């Protein structure tokens, strides 16, 4: 097992366990979700790290990530004028 996959004995995280159901479903402990800031509706990407090790990573919404990335764009665009053009 590589060093990246070994459990650190100094790690004071509480033991959080879950069981895989016959339908391959799991329930994630609320304490783990809270600590990771994961909430209902979040989309999680699953990556296999190793034998028996999965990593869940919140999938960011690409559209939301772009919001605010072009400062001044909306200020330079007259939205009312564009909307009026649609009605013509």
DSSP file (Angstrom, degrees, kcal/mol; ACC not computed):
  #  RESIDUE AA STRUCTURE BP1 BP2  ACC     N-H-->O    O-->H-N    N-H-->O    O-->H-N    TCO  KAPPA ALPHA  PHI   PSI    X-CA   Y-CA   Z-CA
    1    1 A X              0   0    0      0, 0.0     5,-0.1     0, 0.0    49,-0.0   0.000 360.0 360.0 360.0 134.4    0.0    0.0    0.0
    2    2 A X    >>  -     0   0    0      1,-0.1     3,-1.3     3,-0.0     4,-0.7  -0.306 360.0-109.9 -75.3 162.7    1.4    3.4   -0.9
    3    3 A X  G >4 S+     0   0    0      1,-0.3     3,-0.6     2,-0.2    -1,-0.1   0.818 116.5  62.6 -61.2 -31.7    1.9    6.1    1.7
    4    4 A X  G 34 S+     0   0    0      1,-0.2    -1,-0.3     3,-0.0    -2,-0.0   0.755 107.4  43.4 -66.6 -23.5   -0.9    8.1    0.2
    5    5 A X  G <4 S+     0   0    0     -3,-1.3    -1,-0.2     2,-0.1    -2,-0.2   0.545  90.3 104.0-100.4  -8.4   -3.4    5.4    1.0
    6    6 A X  S << S-     0   0    0     -4,-0.7     2,-0.4    -3,-0.6    -4,-0.0  -0.459  75.7-113.8 -76.7 146.9   -2.2    4.5    4.5
    7    7 A X        -     0   0    0     -2,-0.1     2,-0.6     1,-0.0    -1,-0.1  -0.648  25.2-129.3 -79.4 131.3   -4.2    5.7    7.5
    8    8 A X    >   -     0   0    0     -2,-0.4     3,-1.9     1,-0.2    -1,-0.0  -0.726   8.7-152.0 -81.9 117.1   -2.4    8.2    9.7
    9    9 A X  T 3  S+     0   0    0     -2,-0.6    -1,-0.2     1,-0.3    -2,-0.0   0.735  96.4  60.3 -63.4 -20.2   -2.5    7.0   13.3
   10   10 A X  T 3  S+     0   0    0      2,-0.0     2,-0.3    -3,-0.0    -1,-0.3   0.619  78.4 111.5 -79.0 -12.7   -2.3   10.7   14.4
   11   11 A X    <   -     0   0    0     -3,-1.9    -4,-0.0     1,-0.1     0, 0.0  -0.467  52.2-165.3 -66.1 123.0   -5.5   11.4   12.5
   12   12 A X        +     0   0    0     -2,-0.3    -1,-0.1     2,-0.0     2,-0.1   0.190  38.9 135.7 -97.9  16.4   -8.2   12.2   15.1
   13   13 A X        -     0   0    0      1,-0.1     3,-0.0     3,-0.0     2,-0.0  -0.394  61.3-110.4 -63.0 138.1  -11.1   11.8   12.8
   14   14 A X        -     0   0    0      1,-0.1     2,-0.6    -2,-0.1    -1,-0.1  -0.357  37.5 -96.2 -67.1 152.8  -14.0    9.8   14.3
   15   15 A X        -     0   0    0     -3,-0.1     2,-0.5    -2,-0.0    -1,-0.1  -0.593  46.2-176.1 -71.8 117.4  -14.6    6.4   12.9
   16   16 A X        +     0   0    0     -2,-0.6     2,-0.3    -3,-0.0    -3,-0.0  -0.973   6.9 175.3-119.7 119.6  -17.4    6.8   10.3
   17   17 A X        +     0   0    0     -2,-0.5     2,-0.3    11,-0.0    -2,-0.0  -0.858  11.9 177.9-125.3 159.2  -18.7    3.6    8.7
   18   18 A X        -     0   0    0     -2,-0.3     2,-0.4    10,-0.1    10,-0.1  -0.951  22.7-127.1-149.4 163.5  -21.5    2.6    6.3
   19   19 A X        -     0   0    0     -2,-0.3     2,-0.4     8,-0.1     8,-0.3  -0.941  19.4-122.6-120.5 139.1  -22.5   -0.7    4.7
   20   20 A X        -     0   0    0     -2,-0.4     6,-0.2     6,-0.1     4,-0.0  -0.673  33.2-138.4 -79.0 126.9  -23.1   -1.4    1.0
   21   21 A X    >   -     0   0    0      4,-2.9     3,-1.9    -2,-0.4    -1,-0.1  -0.199  28.3 -97.7 -79.2 174.5  -26.6   -2.6    0.5
   22   22 A X  T 3  S+     0   0    0      1,-0.3    -1,-0.1     2,-0.1    -2,-0.0   0.680 128.4  55.1 -65.6 -16.6  -27.7   -5.4   -1.8
   23   23 A X  T 3  S-     0   0    0      2,-0.1    -1,-0.3     0, 0.0     3,-0.1   0.171 122.1-108.8 -98.1  15.3  -28.5   -2.7   -4.4
   24   24 A X  S <  S+     0   0    0     -3,-1.9     2,-0.3     1,-0.2    -2,-0.1   0.814  75.1 138.3  60.9  33.1  -24.9   -1.3   -4.1
   25   25 A X        -     0   0    0     -6,-0.0    -4,-2.9     2,-0.0     2,-0.3  -0.795  33.3-167.0-106.8 151.3  -26.2    1.8   -2.2
   26   26 A X        -     0   0    0     -2,-0.3     2,-0.5    -6,-0.2    -6,-0.1  -0.955  16.9-138.9-132.0 155.3  -24.6    3.5    0.8
   27   27 A X        -     0   0    0     -2,-0.3     2,-0.4    -8,-0.3    -8,-0.1  -0.971  23.6-139.2-110.8 123.1  -25.8    6.1    3.3
   28   28 A X        -     0   0    0     -2,-0.5   -10,-0.1     1,-0.1     5,-0.0  -0.659  26.7-106.0 -84.5 135.1  -23.1    8.6    4.1
   29   29 A X     >  -     0   0    0     -2,-0.4     4,-2.1     1,-0.1     3,-0.5  -0.325  21.2-130.3 -60.6 137.7  -22.9    9.6    7.7
   30   30 A X  H  > S+     0   0    0      1,-0.2     4,-2.9     2,-0.2     5,-0.2   0.871 107.6  57.1 -56.7 -40.0  -24.2   13.1    8.4
   31   31 A X  H  > S+     0   0    0      1,-0.2     4,-2.2     2,-0.2    -1,-0.2   0.883 107.9  47.3 -61.1 -38.3  -21.1   14.0   10.4
   32   32 A X  H  > S+     0   0    0     -3,-0.5     4,-1.8     2,-0.2    -1,-0.2   0.911 113.0  48.3 -69.1 -42.7  -18.9   13.2    7.3
   33   33 A X  H  <>S+     0   0    0     -4,-2.1     5,-2.6     2,-0.2     4,-0.5   0.914 113.0  48.3 -63.1 -43.2  -21.2   15.1    5.0
   34   34 A X  H ><5S+     0   0    0     -4,-2.9     3,-1.0     1,-0.2    -2,-0.2   0.923 110.7  50.1 -63.6 -45.0  -21.2   18.1    7.3
   35   35 A X  H 3<5S+     0   0    0     -4,-2.2    -1,-0.2     1,-0.3    -2,-0.2   0.827 114.9  44.4 -63.4 -31.9  -17.4   18.1    7.7
   36   36 A X  T 3<5S-     0   0    0     -4,-1.8    -1,-0.3    -5,-0.1    -2,-0.2   0.432 109.8-123.2 -92.2  -0.3  -17.0   17.9    3.9
   37   37 A X  T < 5 +     0   0    0     -3,-1.0     2,-0.4    -4,-0.5    -3,-0.2   0.877  59.4 150.5  58.7  39.8  -19.6   20.7    3.3
   38   38 A X      < -     0   0    0     -5,-2.6     2,-0.3    -6,-0.1    -1,-0.2  -0.880  21.5-177.1-102.6 133.7  -21.6   18.3    1.1
   39   39 A X    >   -     0   0    0     -2,-0.4     3,-2.2    -3,-0.1    -5,-0.0  -0.812  37.1 -68.4-128.9 168.5  -25.4   18.8    1.0
   40   40 A X  T 3  S+     0   0    0     -2,-0.3     3,-0.1     1,-0.3    -1,-0.1  -0.272 119.3  27.5 -55.1 135.3  -28.5   17.3   -0.5
   41   41 A X  T 3  S+     0   0    0      1,-0.4    -1,-0.3    -3,-0.0     2,-0.1   0.172  85.7 132.4  95.8 -16.9  -28.5   17.8   -4.3
   42   42 A X    <   -     0   0    0     -3,-2.2     2,-0.5     1,-0.1    -1,-0.4  -0.428  54.9-132.4 -66.0 141.5  -24.7   18.0   -4.7
   43   43 A X        -     0   0    0     16,-0.5    16,-3.8    -3,-0.1     2,-0.4  -0.860  21.8-158.0 -96.8 128.1  -23.4   15.8   -7.5
   44   44 A X  E     -A   58   0A   0     -2,-0.5     2,-0.4    14,-0.3    14,-0.2  -0.905   8.5-142.9-111.4 133.2  -20.4   13.7   -6.4
   45   45 A X  E     -A   57   0A   0     12,-3.6    12,-2.3    -2,-0.4     2,-0.5  -0.795  17.9-144.5 -90.6 133.7  -17.8   12.2   -8.8
   46   46 A X  E     -A   56   0A   0     -2,-0.4     2,-0.4    10,-0.2    10,-0.2  -0.880  18.7-178.4-104.7 126.8  -16.6    8.8   -7.7
   47   47 A X  E     -A   55   0A   0      8,-2.4     8,-2.8    -2,-0.5     2,-0.6  -0.985  26.0-130.7-124.4 133.9  -13.0    7.8   -8.3
   48   48 A X  E     +A   54   0A   0     -2,-0.4     6,-0.2     6,-0.2     3,-0.1  -0.755  26.7 175.9 -83.3 119.5  -11.4    4.5   -7.5
   49   49 A X  E     -     0   0A   0      4,-2.4     2,-0.3    -2,-0.6     5,-0.2   0.813  59.8 -45.0 -91.8 -37.4   -8.2    5.1   -5.6
   50   50 A X  E >  S-A   53   0A   0      3,-1.6     3,-2.2   -49,-0.0     2,-0.5  -0.947  91.3 -29.4-174.1-173.0   -7.3    1.6   -4.8
   51   51 A X  T 3  S-     0   0    0      1,-0.3     3,-0.1    -2,-0.3    -3,-0.0  -0.435 132.6  -6.3 -61.5 112.1   -8.6   -1.8   -3.6
   52   52 A X  T 3  S+     0   0    0     -2,-0.5     2,-0.5     1,-0.2    -1,-0.3   0.559 112.1 112.2  79.5   8.2  -11.5   -0.9   -1.3
   53   53 A X  E <   +A   50   0A   0     -3,-2.2    -4,-2.4     2,-0.0    -3,-1.6  -0.959  38.8 174.7-122.5 119.5  -10.8    2.8   -1.5
   54   54 A X  E     -A   48   0A   0     -2,-0.5     2,-0.5    -6,-0.2    -6,-0.2  -0.900  16.9-150.4-117.5 148.6  -13.1    5.3   -3.2
   55   55 A X  E     -A   47   0A   0     -8,-2.8    -8,-2.4    -2,-0.3     2,-0.5  -0.984   5.9-158.4-120.1 129.6  -12.9    9.1   -3.3
   56   56 A X  E     -A   46   0A   0     -2,-0.5     2,-0.4   -10,-0.2   -10,-0.2  -0.929  12.9-178.4-106.5 127.2  -16.0   11.2   -3.6
   57   57 A X  E     -A   45   0A   0    -12,-2.3   -12,-3.6    -2,-0.5     2,-0.2  -0.992  31.9-114.7-128.9 128.8  -15.5   14.7   -5.0
   58   58 A X  E     -A   44   0A   0     -2,-0.4     2,-0.6   -14,-0.2   -14,-0.3  -0.416  30.2-131.9 -61.8 128.3  -18.2   17.3   -5.4
   59   59 A X        -     0   0    0    -16,-3.8   -16,-0.5    -2,-0.2     2,-0.2  -0.742  20.5-137.5 -84.8 119.4  -18.7   18.0   -9.1
   60   60 A X        -     0   0    0     -2,-0.6     2,-0.6   -18,-0.1     3,-0.0  -0.542  18.7-113.1 -78.4 143.1  -18.8   21.8   -9.6
   61   61 A X     >  -     0   0    0     -2,-0.2     4,-2.1     1,-0.2     5,-0.2  -0.666  21.1-148.1 -75.8 119.0  -21.4   23.2  -12.0
   62   62 A X  H  > S+     0   0    0     -2,-0.6     4,-1.0     1,-0.2    -1,-0.2   0.849  95.9  51.7 -60.2 -36.8  -19.4   24.6  -14.9
   63   63 A X  H >> S+     0   0    0      1,-0.2     4,-0.8     2,-0.2     3,-0.7   0.936 110.3  47.5 -67.1 -45.3  -21.9   27.4  -15.5
   64   64 A X  H >4 S+     0   0    0      1,-0.2     3,-0.6     2,-0.2    -2,-0.2   0.851 106.8  58.3 -64.2 -33.0  -21.8   28.6  -11.9
   65   65 A X  H 3< S+     0   0    0     -4,-2.1    -1,-0.2     1,-0.2    -2,-0.2   0.792 104.3  52.6 -66.3 -27.0  -18.0   28.5  -12.0
   66   66 A X  H X< S+     0   0    0     -4,-1.0     3,-2.6    -3,-0.7     4,-0.3   0.686  80.2 112.2 -82.3 -18.8  -18.1   31.0  -14.9
   67   67 A X  T << S+     0   0    0     -4,-0.8    -3,-0.0    -3,-0.6    -4,-0.0  -0.348  90.2   9.2 -60.0 127.2  -20.3   33.5  -13.1
   68   68 A X  T 3  S+     0   0    0      2,-0.1     3,-0.3    -2,-0.1    -1,-0.3   0.463  93.6 116.5  83.8   1.7  -18.3   36.6  -12.4
   69   69 A X  S <  S+     0   0    0     -3,-2.6     2,-0.4     1,-0.3    -2,-0.1   0.675  75.4  48.0 -78.6 -15.0  -15.4   35.4  -14.5
   70   70 A X  S >  S-     0   0    0     -4,-0.3     3,-1.9     0, 0.0     4,-0.4  -0.694  85.2-157.7-123.0  78.3  -15.8   38.3  -17.0
   71   71 A X  T 3  S+     0   0    0     -2,-0.4    -2,-0.0    -3,-0.3     0, 0.0  -0.253  75.5  19.6 -59.8 139.5  -16.1   41.4  -14.8
   72   72 A X  T 3> S+     0   0    0      5,-0.0     4,-1.9     1,-0.0    -1,-0.3   0.282  90.1 111.4  87.8 -10.8  -17.8   44.4  -16.5
   73   73 A X  H <> S+     0   0    0     -3,-1.9     4,-0.7     1,-0.2    -2,-0.1   0.948  82.0  40.7 -62.6 -49.8  -19.5   42.2  -19.2
   74   74 A X  H  4 S+     0   0    0     -4,-0.4     3,-0.4     1,-0.2     5,-0.3   0.846 113.6  54.8 -69.5 -31.8  -23.0   42.7  -17.9
   75   75 A X  H  4 S+     0   0    0      1,-0.2    -1,-0.2     3,-0.1    -2,-0.2   0.850 109.0  48.2 -67.6 -32.9  -22.3   46.4  -17.2
   76   76 A X  H  < S+     0   0    0     -4,-1.9     2,-0.5    -3,-0.1    -1,-0.2   0.608 102.6  75.5 -82.4 -11.8  -21.2   46.9  -20.8
   77   77 A X  S  < S-     0   0    0     -4,-0.7     2,-1.2    -3,-0.4     3,-0.1  -0.886  75.6-141.3-106.7 127.3  -24.3   45.1  -22.2
   78   78 A X     >  -     0   0    0     -2,-0.5     4,-1.8     1,-0.2     5,-0.1  -0.725  20.1-175.5 -85.4  96.5  -27.6   46.9  -22.2
   79   79 A X  H  > S+     0   0    0     -2,-1.2     4,-2.5    -5,-0.3     5,-0.2   0.859  79.2  55.9 -65.4 -37.3  -29.8   43.9  -21.3
   80   80 A X  H  > S+     0   0    0      1,-0.2     4,-2.2     2,-0.2    -1,-0.2   0.908 107.3  50.3 -61.8 -41.1  -33.1   45.8  -21.7
   81   81 A X  H  > S+     0   0    0      1,-0.2     4,-1.6     2,-0.2    -1,-0.2   0.908 110.9  49.0 -63.4 -42.5  -32.1   46.8  -25.3
   82   82 A X  H  X S+     0   0    0     -4,-1.8     4,-1.2     1,-0.2    -2,-0.2   0.903 110.6  50.3 -64.3 -40.7  -31.4   43.1  -26.1
   83   83 A X  H  X S+     0   0    0     -4,-2.5     4,-1.0     1,-0.2     3,-0.3   0.890 107.9  53.3 -64.3 -39.0  -34.7   41.9  -24.6
   84   84 A X  H  < S+     0   0    0     -4,-2.2     4,-0.5     1,-0.2     3,-0.4   0.847 103.4  57.5 -65.0 -33.5  -36.5   44.5  -26.7
   85   85 A X  H >< S+     0   0    0     -4,-1.6     3,-1.0     1,-0.2    -1,-0.2   0.844  99.6  59.0 -64.6 -33.7  -34.9   43.2  -29.8
   86   86 A X  H 3< S+     0   0    0     -4,-1.2    -1,-0.2    -3,-0.3    -2,-0.2   0.843 101.8  54.4 -63.6 -33.3  -36.2   39.7  -29.1
   87   87 A X  T 3<        0   0    0     -4,-1.0    -1,-0.2    -3,-0.4    -2,-0.2   0.618 360.0 360.0 -78.9 -12.2  -39.8   41.1  -29.2
   88   88 A X    <         0   0    0     -3,-1.0    -1,-0.2    -4,-0.5    -2,-0.1   0.465 360.0 360.0 -75.1 360.0  -39.3   42.7  -32.7
